[in-house]
Every structure is written in C-alpha cells, then in structure tokens.
Amino acid sequence: MLELDIQEVYQPGSVLDFPRRPPWSYEMSKEQLMSQEERSFQEYLGKIHGAFTSEKLSYFEHNLETWRQLWRVLEMSDIVLLITDVRHPVVNFPPALYEYVTGELGLALVLVLNKVDLAPPALVVAWKHYFHQHFPQLHIVLFTSFPRDPRIPQDRSGVLKKSRRRGRGWGRALGPEQLLRACEAITSGKVDLSSWQEKIARDVAGATWGNGSGEEEEEDDGPAVLVEQQTDSTMEPAGPTQERYKDGVVTIGCVGFPNVGKSSLINGLVGRKVVSVSRTPGHTRYFQTYFLTPSVKLCDCPGLIFPSLLPKQLQVLAGIYPIAQIQEPYTAVGYLASRIPVQVLLHLRHPEAEHPSAEHPWCAWDICEAWAEKRGYKTARAARNDVYRAANSLLRLALDGRLSLCFHPPGYAQQKGTWESHPETMELVALQGRVGPAGDEEEEEEEEELSSSCEEEGEEDRDADEEGEGDEDTPTSAPRSSLASRNPYTMLGEDEC
Ligand SMILES: Nc1nc2c(ncn2[C@@H]2O[C@H](COP(=O)(O)OP(=O)(O)OP(=O)(O)O)[C@@H](O)[C@H]2O)c(=O)[nH]1
C-alpha cells in the first residue's frame, strides 16, 4: 500500500516523456522557430493523449512557455539539480529527464532528496540506495531547509508538531556541505569552489533558528546577493552551453516539481531569504539566477509537472495540484486515510458513536465530519459541520508533513531492520542531531500542539486567500478563471462511503 516503484509512475521508455526543443538553426526567424516549437509540442501532447486515457494520465504541464524555461535552464547549466520530496521521491523523478541530462547533454545530475526532516532516517537511506541502484550515474544529496532532531520524539501519537522558530534560520539548512562535496567531485578542480566552502562556514557560524515554515521569515540584513531576473526575452533560443564553467563560474540549474522545496533550498544555500516560499504549488513562475559566491551561480526553474500515471489523489497529497483548487477533496482524504490511521492520530470520535471508545467503521466523510466537529468548523448559514473545510484542512496537514504519509521503495518493509541499523542511517541521525535544536539554548522555540496550530485559520486558508489576491500564486498551467471547466479533479470518483 505504501510501496511505490518508478515503473508504476512513469513506465520508463514509454511516451511519458517531456517535450524537447526541436532542432533549429541561426537561419530561422524567431517566428519560424516559435511555430516549429509549437507544432512539435502539439505532436508531443498528441502522442501522450493518444496512448493513455485521461483517467489513467496524471494532470501535467500543458503550457509550452514553462517547458521553454526548462530548456533554457538546461542549456545554461553545467550541473543539474533535480529536487525531490523524500516522502515520495519517485513521484518527482522523471526517468526521461535523467536519460536526457546524463545521456544526451552529458551533464552531471544531482538528485536532492529534500525535506529529510519529514521522513524516518532509515527510509531516507533506503530511498538513496534505491536510486543509486536504478540510476547509477546520479550524485545523491540529502537536504532539509528546516532540520529537526530525529532523536527527539515529536508526539506519542506520531503526529508531527509544527515548530516555530524566530530569527534568521536559513543558514541552518542541512545539506549545503554535501552538495558542495558533490559539486567538487563533478567539477574535479576545474572551478575554484573555496569561496563556497568559506560561505558555508560563515553561514553555519552566523545562523540562528528561523521560522519553521519559512513563510513568515523576518527581513534580514545579510550580504547582498546578485540576482538576475530572467524575463520572456531571455527565453530566446541558445544552443546548449558549449563551454563548461564559463569564466570560472559553475552554473547549477535547480529543477523540480512544484512544492518540493526548491525556493527554500535556494534560500538555504544562499543563507538568507532571496526567494519567497509558498505552500501553494506553482509559486515560482519565471526563472532567476543567484550568485551564491562569485564562482557559483544558481538558476531556479519554475515547478514543472511531468506527465505520469500517478493517481490523482496522490498528486494532491504530493502538493502537485493546489488543494485550494480541488472541488472534491474527499477521495484524496480517503486515499490518505487508507494508508495512515488518520482517525487514530487525530483522536477523532466517530460521528455516530454513542460512546467515544465504541468501534465503528470509518469512511472519508466520517473522518472529515469528525475533524470538523473537533475543530469547530461550521458552515456560515446552517451552522452544520463544515466537512469541506475539514477535508481541506486534513489535506494541508498531510502536505505540511504534520500527518506523515511517506512512501517506501519496494521491499522496504521486509528490510526495515537492516535500514534502521545501516551506518548511513546512524550518520544521518547524528548529523540532524548536530544541527537540530537539541541543546541549543539560545534558540527561541515554540512548539505547538497540532490541534491548536490548526486554529491559525489565517494560515489554513491562506492559500485560498492568496489566490484570490491576484495571480501570484496561481499555477501557470491552470488559470483560476477557467477552474470549473479545466479542473482535472472533476474527474475524481465519488467518495467510497
Ligand atoms: N518540513 C519541510 N518543509 C519544507 C522544506 N522545504 C520546503 N518546505 C515547505 O514546502 C513548501 C514548498 O516550499 P517551496 O520552497 O516554496 O517549494 P518550491 O519547490 O519552490 O515550490 P514552487 O514555487 O511551487 O515551485 C513550503 O510550505 C515550505 O515551507 C523542508 O526542507 N522541510
């Protein structure tokens, strides 16, 4: 139930590819080039839609402009960073991109298993080995922008608490050092990375805890970072960079699905907030470049949704599709509750149980109803339990990692003991413990109970509010205005109960 194999999601070698820039020459006019790209993109879409029914096919990026940005980022890069959420890394790992980057482009691909604070260390290590085994050319880096000490139990119920930390915290990221080591191995002395090493040492020395979510970070006054905003005009074609490490600078392209934590990772590398972070998928729209140091340039690509056979409920829970845009959230709640005991974790009382301890079969609707009752969510007019709001709230808890849904590589359950005692697991625990809050008395930390933190309704509904305020947070490919007609979740079936 919790196992996930890349075969199921992408069928490597099938038409579930990503669009490529068709061949071009300098003799072509810009118009010719654009229309050629448009034609080739339509063919690409036609092949995919011809091979799979819309029920099987996941929602994916249909906006050519977004893919053009990927092309441009890949053309500029010396090293490509593919950022994935470690709770479901195969969801965020299109094998076609691996083949293209390592094969056709001949570039190094670094897989970042991100948000390692949200998964048990043994599982993180098992995923790392899974990818090494299946994709031997990868360099793999473990990362979290918001480290937690895994030695400190979060809650006896197994529900993660949300920690709020004050001050500047981006320098606390776990993983910059490992990434530097990977880049040193890749560049093998061709770029002077000593300035990066010095920067990491400075950041670690100057770091204090920041807000755990990164969303309300205070303005800080760290050293200025040179940022270049890329606009449409820079989307003009250019061949892949012929010259590696031009002017002694290594360009690292950061690519990934929406919501995998790219912006937070860049902030974590820079050591201060340079990119805004949002829980709403599809936040980053145009790519930007940041000089981490004079010899290290980061290039941030907008979130990309590659075509796959991912169940639609999992797309919601993986943060690929904005929760605020789902019309029917109950099936996704059902998907979640059939994998983790939501009602137990949240201490819910069955709506029909006369006695709190009475056994009763649960369906998704019951769980939403019970959560609405517990939270006091009422509809405005009839003051009945607001089940829709409760369903949204539950999905957000899962997305934030407070209700922990982590998928496993095949065979994990049978080998769990081996992974738990694996030396790399011990290393990861020790590393997280070192940067984690334990023993750091100067931090001001405020742990909140899950139940009370859910009260921050400003926060619960923030995504919806943000989307109402303009197009800042609206996914590039699913404009809000045409939501009803284009929302792929109208396809979802009714709740099973
Ligand atoms: N627990 C945890 N949460 C994280 C981490 N990194 C990011 N997040 C959260 O994940 C959500 C998405 O983070 P972003 O950094 O905006 O992700 P993104 O990939 O830039 O998203 P797009 O703009 O949609 O492409 C936010 O709610 C972050 O607070 C991490 O390392 N650990």
The ligand as a Gaussian input file, in Angstrom:
#p B3LYP/6-31G(d) Opt

LIG

0 1
 N        9.443000      20.267000       6.536000
 C        9.991000      20.886000       5.491000
 N        9.234000      21.687000       4.722000
 C        9.820000      22.284000       3.666000
 C       11.201000      22.109000       3.341000
 N       11.463000      22.831000       2.230000
 C       10.315000      23.442000       1.889000
 N        9.325000      23.115000       2.737000
 C        7.912000      23.564000       2.679000
 O        7.376000      23.104000       1.438000
 C        6.517000      24.092000       0.856000
 C        7.010000      24.461000      -0.535000
 O        8.289000      25.061000      -0.427000
 P        8.911000      25.989000      -1.580000
 O       10.328000      26.228000      -1.184000
 O        8.039000      27.150000      -1.873000
 O        8.815000      24.965000      -2.801000
 P        9.037000      25.204000      -4.361000
 O        9.537000      23.902000      -4.882000
 O        9.875000      26.411000      -4.601000
 O        7.576000      25.434000      -4.866000
 P        7.077000      26.081000      -6.276000
 O        7.253000      27.551000      -6.113000
 O        5.656000      25.628000      -6.284000
 O        7.869000      25.509000      -7.389000
 C        6.535000      25.277000       1.847000
 O        5.414000      25.151000       2.695000
 C        7.816000      25.083000       2.624000
 O        7.750000      25.640000       3.931000
 C       11.989000      21.246000       4.198000
 O       13.185000      21.009000       3.999000
 N       11.321000      20.662000       5.232000

